[in-house]
Amino acid sequence: MTKKQEEDDIMGFFDSITSIFKKSPKIHYAKSQTVDLIELKKNPYYIVASVELGNTTTKSIITGTNMDTGTTYIISKDVRMTRDVRAPKKGEAIFGRTLWGVELTKEAVSDMVKEVLIGALNKGNLSIEDLHFVVRSTGVTAGFASPEEISNMIIALADGCLKAGIPPSKMAPAMTKNQLPKPFDKYTLMDKVIFDGAVTGVVPPTGKEVVANEMEGELVTAGIKVGAKWTEVDFRNPCMSIDFGTTLAGRITNDSKPYANVVGNLCGLAGAIADAIAKGSGLVNKNKGAVLDIKKEKGKVNKELAETYAEKAHKYIKICEVPKDMERFGTVPVNPKSAEKAGTVLIGCDVGENGSDIPKLEEIGKKIMDESNTPTLLYTLDIVSAEITKKLVQLANNKGIVNEKSAIGITGRAGITGNKPKLIIEKLGELNIWEKPEENIVFVEDGLALGSSVMARCMNCLGTPKNPIGGNRGDKCILGERRKWQKQRGMIK
């Protein structure tokens, strides 16, 4: 298979996941809406590029937000497999590895970032000049051993953007209204409030970082809030975001005002669980394969067998509050003591201890294919993810940080594909938290990229009070309350 065919397969996978939602009207699924160049030129669109290097895929997604309406659209995207990061060259220092052992150097990562960013620009017929801001993030923290390694990754991402031609000014917030490009200077609220670290009405936890992928959790929460605007679900505070990437990310917020607090964080393994079962099936490469590589096949699903093997898989899957003495959980660096000081509950998902029982999941994948077919394997993965979601929400509810007022938002390949949304709604309905669970649950495509778009706007105080993202469910914009709060603290006059 050529690299072009592989990229087309990846894009085809993400484009095909919405077919089930047409048959299920109760599922609120926010598929990325697109906008054409003619529309972009006619109206005030704030254009942001998101660059994310994850354990499985590396993406650059370009979004545009209409500043008159506050609606965000996808302009273009380029998605590649992270396993295709070039091998280290002589003299390059390996600073970390992905969850599946792909070696990373600063130079190799920056080359990949440059390629994927330019790829997204080319696909959208855009130039560097068309971009107003670039946000960088990484999900590759599970294989890291120290803050220095994470710091090297952040530097590598920045270097890649610079290599692509992005000026530093487009990666840092404006300090004054005059530094914003026209016509966005007239949309900024800098003369009313200042950026104080709150993104979509949520202040970050205080103290030391609770979990290595804290920024990922912040971005996906913001992104689901943006994506939910395409649905009937008001996904604002209080809420719980769950990102089913290769590793688990997300956060839980309360309904305090004007800003909500982070009362819970998620960490550990997510899509890696499905990937492990897929690797054992023989349908993908044993070392670096992923569910994304499985070719769709027609065939009857043996639901009874799928239920049986999903139950067996969950014997090895551990979902709990992260013990206070842990430094890693689900392979992700964590700091439970900092979480306790910050008043947040740290909830994790692991397979054995730091992935020690992943070979057991691989054995399950082999047994499924010995007894059945590919559709049954994929349906098993759907059940496994749905059950993980149920256990995460149930634990959060037991801890008193999710209740009937909370909205649940899900993004990431292992949470929104196939039959997962339908099964997740059914599973969460069993918890009896909501009278109508489907009205409080939303599934969002490209959550992290959408989060990057709103992160850029928050940093530049580009709000849309008529269509608020911050604040509480069913409530008005919090601009006035923010002004009062900042005045009381001498932050503004």
C-alpha positions as CSV (number, residue, x, y, z in Angstrom):
1,M,0.0,0.0,0.0
2,T,1.3,3.5,-0.9
3,K,1.5,6.3,1.6
4,K,-1.2,8.1,-0.4
5,Q,-3.5,5.1,-0.2
6,E,-2.9,4.8,3.5
7,E,-3.8,8.5,4.0
8,D,-6.9,8.1,1.9
9,D,-7.9,5.0,4.1
10,I,-7.5,7.1,7.3
11,M,-9.6,9.9,5.9
12,G,-12.2,7.5,4.6
13,F,-12.4,5.9,8.1
14,F,-13.2,9.2,9.7
15,D,-15.6,10.2,6.9
16,S,-17.6,6.9,7.1
17,I,-18.3,6.9,10.9
18,T,-21.5,8.9,10.6
19,S,-23.7,6.4,8.7
20,I,-25.2,4.9,11.8
21,F,-26.3,8.3,13.2
22,K,-28.8,8.7,10.3
23,K,-30.7,5.7,11.6
24,S,-30.5,6.9,15.3
25,P,-32.2,10.3,15.7
26,K,-31.7,10.3,19.5
27,I,-27.9,10.4,19.1
28,H,-26.6,13.9,19.1
29,Y,-23.5,13.7,16.9
30,A,-21.6,16.8,15.9
31,K,-19.9,16.0,12.6
32,S,-17.5,18.7,11.6
33,Q,-19.2,21.3,9.4
34,T,-17.2,22.7,6.4
35,V,-17.0,26.1,4.8
36,D,-15.7,27.1,1.3
37,L,-13.2,29.7,0.3
38,I,-15.8,32.1,-1.1
39,E,-17.6,32.2,2.2
40,L,-14.2,32.7,4.0
41,K,-13.4,35.7,2.0
42,K,-16.9,37.3,2.4
43,N,-17.2,37.1,6.2
44,P,-15.0,37.7,9.2
45,Y,-13.6,34.2,9.9
46,Y,-10.9,33.8,12.5
47,I,-8.7,31.0,11.1
48,V,-6.7,28.7,13.4
49,A,-4.5,25.7,12.6
50,S,-4.3,22.9,15.2
51,V,-1.3,20.7,15.1
52,E,-1.4,17.5,17.2
53,L,1.1,14.7,17.4
54,G,-0.6,11.7,19.0
55,N,0.4,8.1,19.7
56,T,-1.5,6.8,16.6
57,T,-2.2,9.8,14.3
58,T,-0.6,13.1,13.7
59,K,-3.1,15.8,12.5
60,S,-3.3,19.3,11.3
61,I,-6.8,20.6,11.2
62,I,-7.6,24.1,10.1
63,T,-10.8,25.8,11.5
64,G,-12.6,29.0,10.8
65,T,-14.9,30.8,13.3
66,N,-17.4,33.3,12.0
67,M,-17.1,36.1,14.5
68,D,-20.6,37.4,13.7
69,T,-22.3,34.1,14.6
70,G,-19.7,32.4,16.8
71,T,-20.0,29.2,14.7
72,T,-16.8,27.2,14.0
73,Y,-16.2,25.2,10.8
74,I,-13.6,22.9,9.5
75,I,-11.7,24.3,6.5
76,S,-9.3,21.4,5.8
77,K,-7.4,18.6,7.5
78,D,-4.4,16.4,7.0
79,V,-4.1,13.1,9.0
80,R,-1.1,10.8,9.0
81,M,0.1,7.8,11.0
82,T,2.6,8.7,13.8
83,R,4.4,5.4,13.1
84,D,5.5,7.1,9.9
85,V,7.7,9.6,11.7
86,R,11.1,9.1,10.1
87,A,13.7,7.1,11.9
88,P,16.4,9.0,14.0
89,K,19.4,10.1,12.0
90,K,23.0,9.8,13.1
91,G,23.7,12.3,15.9
92,E,20.0,12.9,16.8
93,A,19.0,12.3,20.4
94,I,16.0,10.2,21.1
95,F,14.0,12.0,23.7
96,G,10.9,9.8,24.0
97,R,8.8,7.1,22.4
98,T,5.1,6.7,21.6
99,L,3.0,4.2,23.5
100,W,3.8,1.6,20.8
101,G,7.6,2.2,20.9
102,V,8.1,4.6,17.9
103,E,11.3,6.5,18.7
104,L,11.1,10.3,18.6
105,T,13.8,12.9,18.1
106,K,13.3,16.7,18.1
107,E,14.3,16.9,14.4
108,A,12.1,14.0,13.2
109,V,9.0,15.4,15.1
110,S,9.5,18.9,13.7
111,D,9.8,17.4,10.1
112,M,6.5,15.5,10.6
113,V,4.8,18.6,12.0
114,K,6.0,20.7,9.1
115,E,4.7,18.2,6.5
116,V,1.3,17.8,8.1
117,L,0.7,21.5,8.6
118,I,1.7,22.3,5.0
119,G,-0.4,19.4,3.9
120,A,-3.5,20.9,5.6
121,L,-2.8,24.3,4.1
122,N,-2.4,22.9,0.6
123,K,-5.7,20.9,0.9
124,G,-7.5,24.0,1.9
125,N,-5.9,26.2,-0.8
126,L,-4.6,28.4,2.0
127,S,-1.3,30.2,2.6
128,I,0.5,31.0,5.8
129,E,-0.8,34.6,5.5
130,D,-4.4,33.2,5.8
131,L,-3.7,31.8,9.2
132,H,-4.4,34.0,12.3
133,F,-3.2,31.6,15.0
134,V,-1.6,28.1,15.4
135,V,-2.1,25.9,18.5
136,R,0.1,22.9,19.2
137,S,-0.6,19.9,21.4
138,T,0.5,16.3,21.9
139,G,-1.1,13.1,23.2
140,V,2.3,11.4,23.3
141,T,3.0,11.6,27.0
142,A,2.4,8.0,28.0
143,G,5.8,6.9,26.9
144,F,7.6,9.8,28.5
145,A,9.6,9.5,31.7
146,S,10.2,13.1,32.8
147,P,9.0,16.7,32.4
148,E,12.2,17.3,30.3
149,E,11.0,14.9,27.7
150,I,7.6,16.6,27.5
151,S,9.4,19.9,27.2
152,N,11.4,18.6,24.3
153,M,8.2,17.6,22.5
154,I,6.8,21.0,23.0
155,I,9.9,22.5,21.5
156,A,9.8,20.1,18.6
157,L,6.2,21.0,17.8
158,A,7.2,24.7,17.8
159,D,10.2,24.1,15.6
160,G,8.0,22.2,13.1
161,C,5.6,25.2,12.9
162,L,8.6,27.6,12.4
163,K,10.0,25.3,9.7
164,A,6.6,25.5,7.9
165,G,6.9,29.3,7.9
166,I,4.6,30.2,10.8
167,P,5.9,33.4,12.5
168,P,6.2,33.4,16.3
169,S,3.6,36.1,16.5
170,K,0.9,33.6,15.3
171,M,1.7,31.3,18.2
172,A,1.4,33.8,21.0
173,P,-1.6,35.9,22.1
174,A,-1.8,39.6,21.3
175,M,-1.0,42.0,24.2
176,T,-3.0,44.9,22.9
177,K,-6.0,45.4,20.6
178,N,-3.8,47.0,18.0
179,Q,-1.8,43.8,17.6
180,L,-4.8,41.9,16.3
181,P,-5.2,41.7,12.5
182,K,-8.2,43.7,11.1
183,P,-11.1,43.3,11.3
184,F,-10.7,41.2,14.5
185,D,-9.6,44.2,16.5
186,K,-13.3,45.3,16.6
187,Y,-14.4,41.8,17.9
188,T,-12.0,41.5,20.8
189,L,-13.3,42.2,24.3
190,M,-9.8,43.2,25.6
191,D,-11.2,46.6,26.6
192,K,-13.7,44.8,28.9
193,V,-11.9,41.8,30.3
194,I,-8.4,40.3,30.3
195,F,-7.4,36.7,29.6
196,D,-6.8,35.3,33.0
197,G,-6.2,31.7,32.1
198,A,-9.9,30.7,31.9
199,V,-10.9,28.8,28.7
200,T,-14.6,28.5,28.0
201,G,-15.4,29.7,31.5
202,V,-13.2,27.1,33.3
203,V,-10.2,28.0,35.4
204,P,-7.3,25.5,35.4
205,P,-6.4,23.5,38.5
206,T,-4.0,25.3,40.9
207,G,-0.6,24.0,41.9
208,K,1.5,21.4,40.1
209,E,0.2,19.6,37.0
210,V,-2.1,16.8,38.0
211,V,-1.7,14.7,34.8
212,A,0.7,14.8,31.9
213,N,-2.0,15.4,29.3
214,E,-3.7,18.2,31.2
215,M,-3.7,20.5,28.2
216,E,-5.3,17.8,26.1
217,G,-8.2,17.6,28.6
218,E,-8.6,21.3,28.5
219,L,-8.7,21.5,24.7
220,V,-11.1,18.6,24.2
221,T,-13.5,20.1,26.8
222,A,-13.5,23.4,25.0
223,G,-13.8,21.6,21.6
224,I,-16.8,19.6,22.6
225,K,-18.4,22.8,23.8
226,V,-17.9,24.3,20.4
227,G,-19.0,21.2,18.5
228,A,-22.1,20.8,20.6
229,K,-23.3,24.1,19.1
230,W,-24.2,22.0,16.0
231,T,-26.6,19.9,18.1
232,E,-29.5,20.5,20.5
233,V,-27.3,19.6,23.5
234,D,-26.2,22.6,25.7
235,F,-22.7,21.3,26.6
236,R,-21.6,23.9,29.1
237,N,-20.8,23.6,32.8
238,P,-21.3,21.4,34.7
239,C,-19.9,18.8,32.3
240,M,-17.7,15.8,31.8
241,S,-15.5,15.4,28.7
242,I,-14.1,12.0,27.6
243,D,-11.5,11.8,24.8
244,F,-11.0,8.3,23.6
245,G,-7.7,8.8,21.8
246,T,-5.0,6.2,22.2
247,T,-4.7,7.4,25.7
248,L,-7.6,8.7,27.8
249,A,-8.0,12.4,28.4
250,G,-10.8,14.6,29.7
251,R,-12.0,16.6,32.7
252,I,-15.1,17.2,34.9
253,T,-16.3,20.7,35.8
254,N,-18.7,22.0,38.3
255,D,-21.2,24.8,38.0
256,S,-19.6,27.6,40.1
257,K,-19.7,31.1,38.6
258,P,-18.4,33.1,36.9
259,Y,-15.8,30.4,36.4
260,A,-16.3,26.7,36.8
261,N,-13.6,24.6,38.6
262,V,-12.0,21.4,37.4
263,V,-13.3,18.8,39.9
264,G,-12.1,15.7,38.0
265,N,-9.4,14.6,35.5
266,L,-9.2,11.5,33.4
267,C,-6.1,9.6,32.4
268,G,-4.8,6.2,31.3
269,L,-5.5,4.0,28.3
270,A,-8.4,4.3,25.9
271,G,-8.0,3.6,22.2
272,A,-4.9,1.5,23.0
273,I,-7.2,-1.1,24.5
274,A,-9.0,-1.5,21.2
275,D,-5.7,-1.5,19.4
276,A,-4.4,-4.3,21.6
277,I,-7.4,-6.5,20.7
278,A,-7.0,-5.6,17.0
279,K,-3.3,-6.6,17.1
280,G,-4.1,-10.0,18.5
281,S,-6.7,-10.6,15.7
282,G,-4.1,-10.8,13.0
283,L,-5.9,-8.2,10.9
284,V,-3.2,-5.5,11.6
285,N,0.5,-5.3,12.2
286,K,1.4,-7.0,15.5
287,N,3.8,-4.2,16.5
288,K,2.5,-0.9,15.2
289,G,-1.0,-1.7,13.9
290,A,-4.2,0.0,15.0
291,V,-7.9,-0.4,14.6
292,L,-7.7,2.2,11.9
293,D,-5.9,-0.3,9.7
294,I,-8.7,-2.9,9.8
295,K,-10.5,-3.2,6.4
296,K,-14.3,-3.1,6.6
297,E,-15.9,-6.5,5.7
298,K,-19.5,-7.6,5.3
299,G,-20.7,-10.3,7.6
300,K,-23.2,-11.1,10.3
301,V,-22.3,-9.9,13.8
302,N,-22.4,-12.6,16.5
303,K,-23.6,-10.3,19.3
304,E,-23.7,-13.0,21.9
305,L,-20.0,-13.8,21.2
306,A,-19.1,-10.1,21.2
307,E,-20.8,-9.6,24.6
308,T,-18.9,-12.7,26.0
309,Y,-15.5,-11.5,24.9
310,A,-16.2,-7.9,25.9
311,E,-16.9,-9.1,29.4
312,K,-13.7,-11.2,29.3
313,A,-11.7,-8.1,28.2
314,H,-13.1,-6.1,31.1
315,K,-11.7,-8.6,33.6
316,Y,-8.3,-7.0,32.7
317,I,-9.5,-3.4,32.5
318,K,-9.2,-1.4,35.7
319,I,-11.2,1.8,36.2
320,C,-10.7,3.5,39.6
321,E,-9.6,6.6,41.4
322,V,-5.8,6.8,41.0
323,P,-4.1,5.7,44.2
324,K,-2.2,8.5,46.0
325,D,1.2,6.7,45.8
326,M,1.1,6.2,41.9
327,E,3.5,8.1,39.6
328,R,2.1,6.5,36.5
329,F,-1.4,5.1,35.8
330,G,-2.2,3.5,32.5
331,T,1.3,4.4,31.5
332,V,0.6,8.2,31.8
333,P,2.6,10.3,34.3
334,V,0.3,11.4,37.2
335,N,0.5,13.4,40.4
336,P,-2.4,12.2,42.6
337,K,-1.2,14.3,45.6
338,S,-1.4,17.5,43.5
339,A,-4.9,16.4,42.4
340,E,-5.9,16.1,46.1
341,K,-4.5,19.6,46.9
342,A,-6.2,21.1,43.9
343,G,-9.5,19.5,45.0
344,T,-9.8,17.3,41.9
345,V,-10.6,13.6,41.6
346,L,-8.2,11.7,39.4
347,I,-9.9,8.9,37.6
348,G,-7.9,6.4,35.5
349,C,-8.2,3.5,33.2
350,D,-5.6,0.8,33.0
351,V,-5.0,-2.7,31.7
352,G,-3.4,-4.6,34.6
353,E,-0.7,-2.3,35.9
354,N,0.6,0.3,33.4
355,G,-0.6,-1.9,30.5
356,S,0.9,-5.1,31.9
357,D,-2.2,-7.2,30.8
358,I,-2.3,-5.9,27.2
359,P,-1.0,-9.3,26.0
360,K,-4.2,-10.8,27.5
361,L,-6.3,-8.5,25.3
362,E,-4.3,-9.5,22.3
363,E,-5.2,-13.2,23.1
364,I,-8.9,-12.2,23.2
365,G,-8.5,-10.6,19.7
366,K,-7.1,-13.9,18.4
367,K,-9.9,-16.0,19.9
368,I,-12.6,-13.8,18.4
369,M,-11.2,-14.2,14.9
370,D,-10.7,-18.0,15.5
371,E,-14.4,-18.3,16.3
372,S,-16.0,-15.5,14.2
373,N,-15.3,-12.6,11.8
374,T,-14.2,-9.0,11.5
375,P,-17.7,-7.4,12.1
376,T,-17.9,-9.4,15.4
377,L,-14.5,-8.2,16.4
378,L,-15.4,-4.5,15.7
379,Y,-18.7,-4.9,17.6
380,T,-16.8,-6.3,20.6
381,L,-14.6,-3.2,20.6
382,D,-17.8,-1.1,20.5
383,I,-19.1,-2.9,23.6
384,V,-15.7,-2.6,25.4
385,S,-15.6,1.2,24.9
386,A,-19.3,1.7,25.9
387,E,-18.6,-0.3,29.2
388,I,-15.5,1.9,29.9
389,T,-17.6,5.0,29.4
390,K,-20.3,3.7,31.8
391,K,-17.7,2.8,34.5
392,L,-16.0,6.2,34.2
393,V,-19.3,8.1,34.5
394,Q,-20.5,5.8,37.3
395,L,-17.4,6.4,39.3
396,A,-17.6,10.2,38.8
397,N,-21.3,10.0,39.9
398,N,-20.3,8.0,43.0
399,K,-17.7,10.6,43.9
400,G,-20.4,13.3,43.6
401,I,-18.8,15.2,40.7
402,V,-21.3,14.2,38.0
403,N,-25.0,14.5,38.6
404,E,-28.3,15.0,36.7
405,K,-27.2,18.6,35.8
406,S,-24.1,17.4,34.1
407,A,-23.6,17.0,30.3
408,I,-21.4,14.2,29.0
409,G,-19.3,14.9,25.8
410,I,-17.3,12.2,24.0
411,T,-14.7,12.6,21.2
412,G,-11.9,10.5,19.9
413,R,-11.8,7.5,17.5
414,A,-12.5,4.9,20.2
415,G,-15.6,6.7,21.5
416,I,-17.5,7.9,18.4
417,T,-17.1,5.3,15.7
418,G,-19.2,2.3,14.8
419,N,-22.0,1.4,17.2
420,K,-20.4,3.0,20.2
421,P,-22.7,6.1,20.5
422,K,-25.8,4.0,20.5
423,L,-24.3,1.5,23.0
424,I,-22.9,4.3,25.2
425,I,-26.4,6.0,25.5
426,E,-27.9,2.6,26.4
427,K,-25.2,1.9,29.0
428,L,-25.4,5.4,30.6
429,G,-29.2,5.0,30.7
430,E,-28.7,2.1,33.0
431,L,-27.1,4.4,35.6
432,N,-30.4,6.3,36.1
433,I,-28.6,9.6,36.5
434,W,-30.8,11.4,33.9
435,E,-34.5,11.1,33.0
436,K,-33.5,11.4,29.3
437,P,-29.8,10.5,29.0
438,E,-29.8,11.2,25.2
439,E,-30.6,14.8,25.8
440,N,-27.4,15.2,28.0
441,I,-24.9,13.3,25.9
442,V,-23.1,14.6,22.8
443,F,-20.6,13.0,20.4
444,V,-18.2,15.4,18.7
445,E,-15.8,14.8,15.8
446,D,-12.4,16.6,15.9
447,G,-12.9,17.7,19.5
448,L,-9.2,18.6,20.1
449,A,-9.0,20.7,16.9
450,L,-12.2,22.6,17.7
451,G,-10.7,23.2,21.2
452,S,-7.6,24.7,19.6
453,S,-9.9,27.2,17.7
454,V,-11.5,28.4,20.9
455,M,-8.3,28.4,22.9
456,A,-6.8,30.8,20.4
457,R,-9.9,33.0,20.7
458,C,-9.9,32.9,24.5
459,M,-6.3,34.0,24.6
460,N,-7.1,37.0,22.4
461,C,-10.5,37.7,24.1
462,L,-12.4,37.1,20.9
463,G,-15.7,36.2,22.4
464,T,-19.3,35.9,21.0
465,P,-21.6,37.0,23.9
466,K,-24.7,36.3,21.7
467,N,-23.7,32.7,21.3
468,P,-21.7,31.9,24.5
469,I,-19.5,28.9,25.1
470,G,-18.6,29.7,28.7
471,G,-21.1,29.8,31.6
472,N,-23.6,27.2,32.8
473,R,-26.1,25.1,30.9
474,G,-29.3,27.0,30.0
475,D,-27.8,30.3,31.4
476,K,-26.7,33.5,29.7
477,C,-23.2,34.8,28.8
478,I,-20.9,35.4,31.8
479,L,-19.2,38.5,30.4
480,G,-20.7,40.9,33.0
481,E,-19.9,38.5,35.9
482,R,-16.3,38.2,34.6
483,R,-15.9,42.0,34.6
484,K,-17.2,42.2,38.1
485,W,-15.0,39.3,39.3
486,Q,-11.9,40.8,37.7
487,K,-12.6,44.3,39.0
488,Q,-13.0,43.0,42.6
489,R,-9.5,41.5,42.3
490,G,-7.9,44.7,40.8
491,M,-7.3,43.0,37.5
492,I,-9.1,45.6,35.5
493,K,-10.4,49.1,36.3
